[in-house]
Amino acid sequence: MKLAASSLLALLVVGCGPSTPAATRPASAPLALATTAPAPGPTDPAPATEPAPEPAPPPEPATVEFVDNRIVPSRPVTYATGAADVTPDGDVVLAAVAAFLASKETMTQVRIEVHTDAQGSDDANQALSEARAVAAARALIRHGVACERLLPVGFGETKPIADNRTAEGRAQNRRTEFAPVALRGKVIGGLPPDGGGRIAGDACAL
């Protein structure tokens, strides 16, 4: 009986002793979600740049001859179609005429004769020829010719030199000619200065 009591006491002592705390598992770090960047989509190729167009070459210089009492440039004076504006090439031709006149000071007055083809009405062609004669005179003045030396005259379609029924003939009839009117201040041959055309205006008042 004494032995049983001793055993029971021992069991109670052991049961009431300090208990060992259970080992705690460390908290695990939160799992990072793997993110994948979206694959870049196809890119459009850069548009091909077209090279800038080459600038137009400048017109070739013109030359002038004196033939049969006429100042004859190497190519025609040209104007905008149906208008009085001198083209860039026409201006080059007029510059050559101005240079010729600068070397011929004895030609104290020169008639600028402008002719048209027969397309359109007589009145319209006459008005166009006069407007072109004025434009040519202005260009010559800009190139250094004294206004007193110039007499702009329009002839319209009155003096054709080729067949107006063909394109080639009409191109020949559209022309600008230059005729000396006075030498050293005296009218040549007693002819009227206008040559039978209509004076388009005073060159010094343009």
Phi, psi and omega per residue, in radians:
M1 nan -0.745 3.103
K2 -1.096 -0.661 3.132
L3 -1.179 -0.672 -3.118
A4 -1.186 -0.674 3.131
A5 -1.153 -0.694 3.117
S6 -1.099 -0.720 -3.128
S7 -1.143 -0.684 -3.129
L8 -1.152 -0.689 3.131
L9 -1.122 -0.697 3.135
A10 -1.110 -0.693 -3.138
L11 -1.145 -0.691 3.141
L12 -1.151 -0.692 3.133
V13 -1.091 -0.786 -3.140
V14 -1.134 -0.745 -3.093
G15 -1.173 -0.513 -3.088
C16 -1.599 -0.020 3.141
G17 -1.175 2.933 -3.141
P18 -1.107 2.384 -3.121
S19 -1.631 2.516 3.131
T20 -1.422 2.159 -3.115
P21 -1.123 2.512 3.137
A22 -1.194 2.432 3.120
A23 -1.097 2.274 3.141
T24 -1.687 2.408 3.128
R25 -1.399 2.242 3.112
P26 -1.057 2.504 3.140
A27 -1.152 2.317 -3.131
S28 -1.405 2.514 3.113
A29 -1.157 2.528 3.130
P30 -1.100 2.426 -3.128
L31 -1.232 2.264 3.095
A32 -1.393 2.296 3.112
L33 -1.366 2.189 3.138
A34 -1.258 2.185 3.093
T35 -1.936 2.399 -3.136
T36 -2.004 2.156 3.125
A37 -1.132 2.432 3.137
P38 -1.112 2.461 3.131
A39 -1.142 2.377 3.141
P40 -1.080 2.408 3.128
G41 -1.314 2.973 3.138
P42 -1.168 2.377 3.138
T43 -1.764 2.462 3.096
D44 -1.227 2.422 3.103
P45 -1.146 2.552 3.118
A46 -1.071 2.386 -3.130
P47 -1.090 2.421 3.137
A48 -1.235 2.290 3.128
T49 -1.521 2.271 3.130
E50 -1.412 2.435 3.124
P51 -1.139 2.564 3.128
A52 -1.104 2.467 -3.138
P53 -1.118 2.565 3.118
E54 -1.162 2.402 3.100
P55 -1.124 2.567 3.135
A56 -1.131 2.379 3.133
P57 -1.134 2.560 3.121
P58 -1.149 2.645 3.128
P59 -1.062 2.583 3.085
E60 -1.176 2.524 3.077
P61 -1.057 2.626 3.100
A62 -1.836 2.797 3.068
T63 -2.143 2.903 -3.088
V64 -2.374 2.432 3.036
E65 -2.175 2.792 3.061
F66 -1.935 1.876 -3.022
V67 -2.249 2.214 3.093
D68 0.882 0.843 3.122
N69 1.042 0.522 3.089
R70 -2.252 2.517 3.016
I71 -1.558 1.962 -2.971
V72 -2.027 1.887 3.058
P73 -1.305 2.808 -3.063
S74 -1.243 -0.283 3.040
R75 -2.633 2.855 -3.016
P76 -1.218 2.691 2.904
V77 -1.344 2.233 -3.092
T78 -2.000 2.688 -3.117
Y79 -2.290 2.865 3.022
A80 -1.069 2.522 -3.081
T81 -1.012 2.170 3.100
G82 1.195 0.228 -3.088
A83 -2.380 3.062 -3.089
A84 -1.752 0.025 -3.100
D85 -1.252 2.207 3.082
V86 -1.261 2.313 3.114
T87 -1.301 2.847 3.067
P88 -0.963 -0.706 3.116
D89 -1.190 -0.689 3.084
G90 -1.060 -0.616 3.115
D91 -1.159 -0.627 3.083
V92 -1.101 -0.726 3.116
V93 -1.108 -0.764 3.136
L94 -1.153 -0.552 3.058
A95 -1.110 -0.652 3.093
A96 -1.175 -0.682 3.082
V97 -1.101 -0.731 3.120
A98 -1.086 -0.716 3.111
A99 -1.115 -0.669 3.096
F100 -1.108 -0.805 -3.131
L101 -1.117 -0.557 3.103
A102 -1.109 -0.482 3.132
S103 -1.594 -0.056 -3.106
K104 -2.187 1.224 -3.076
E105 -1.188 -0.325 3.127
T106 -1.229 -0.359 3.059
M107 -1.389 1.611 -3.028
T108 -1.435 -0.277 3.031
Q109 -2.599 2.370 -3.114
V110 -2.251 2.317 3.107
R111 -1.559 2.252 3.028
I112 -1.656 1.911 -3.097
E113 -1.784 2.131 3.116
V114 -2.048 2.268 -3.117
H115 -2.133 2.686 3.085
T116 -2.133 3.027 2.976
D117 -1.475 -3.009 -3.041
A118 -1.700 0.115 3.096
Q119 -1.279 2.402 -3.092
G120 1.571 -3.120 -3.087
S121 -1.410 2.778 3.109
D122 -1.026 -0.792 -3.099
D123 -1.115 -0.733 -3.138
A124 -1.132 -0.718 3.139
N125 -1.186 -0.656 3.091
Q126 -1.106 -0.793 3.134
A127 -1.107 -0.695 3.140
L128 -1.135 -0.737 -3.129
S129 -1.114 -0.678 3.120
E130 -1.178 -0.722 3.125
A131 -1.116 -0.667 3.117
R132 -1.222 -0.629 3.086
A133 -1.091 -0.702 3.084
V134 -1.116 -0.763 -3.140
A135 -1.100 -0.708 3.111
A136 -1.137 -0.715 3.106
A137 -1.084 -0.735 3.121
R138 -1.071 -0.730 3.136
A139 -1.125 -0.738 3.126
L140 -1.113 -0.698 3.086
I141 -1.095 -0.743 3.107
R142 -1.067 -0.537 3.123
H143 -1.546 0.179 2.963
G144 1.851 0.045 3.128
V145 -1.418 2.334 3.107
A146 -1.143 2.370 -3.069
C147 -1.066 -0.514 -3.118
E148 -1.127 -0.314 -3.093
R149 -1.546 -0.063 -2.984
L150 -2.004 2.398 3.075
L151 -2.267 1.713 -3.134
P152 -1.363 2.202 -3.070
V153 -2.322 2.363 3.068
G154 -1.871 2.398 3.130
F155 -1.996 -0.112 -3.101
G156 1.014 -2.356 -3.101
E157 -1.781 0.287 -2.960
T158 -1.339 -0.287 -3.068
K159 -2.257 1.175 3.114
P160 -1.225 2.615 3.058
I161 -2.038 -0.012 -3.127
A162 -2.616 3.048 -3.071
D163 -1.302 2.081 3.124
N164 -1.287 -0.103 3.139
R165 -1.436 -0.167 3.133
T166 -2.048 2.679 3.118
A167 -1.099 -0.687 3.141
E168 -1.120 -0.746 3.129
G169 -1.128 -0.731 3.129
R170 -1.114 -0.657 3.119
A171 -1.100 -0.653 3.109
Q172 -1.223 -0.605 -3.124
N173 -1.250 -0.459 3.070
R174 -1.407 1.751 -3.004
R175 -2.633 2.760 3.036
T176 -2.174 2.198 -3.106
E177 -2.130 2.807 -3.086
F178 -2.295 2.120 -3.092
A179 -2.216 2.232 3.048
P180 -1.083 2.341 3.141
V181 -1.839 -0.664 -3.093
A182 -2.433 2.468 3.039
L183 -2.033 2.188 -3.114
R184 0.904 0.639 3.062
G185 1.503 0.011 -3.126
K186 -1.934 2.314 -3.134
V187 -1.147 2.373 -3.090
I188 -1.353 2.205 2.982
G189 1.156 0.162 3.117
G190 1.217 0.209 -3.136
L191 -1.366 2.677 3.076
P192 -1.108 2.425 -3.091
P193 -1.012 -0.528 -3.074
D194 -1.331 -0.215 3.112
G195 1.152 0.271 -3.126
G196 1.675 -0.015 3.082
G197 -1.693 -2.901 3.140
R198 -1.975 2.134 -3.136
I199 -1.137 2.239 -3.038
A200 -1.466 -0.237 -3.140
G201 2.656 3.011 3.093
D202 -1.419 2.090 -3.081
A203 -1.074 -0.475 -3.139
C204 -1.413 -0.113 3.127
A205 -1.907 0.157 -3.079
L206 -1.318 nan nan
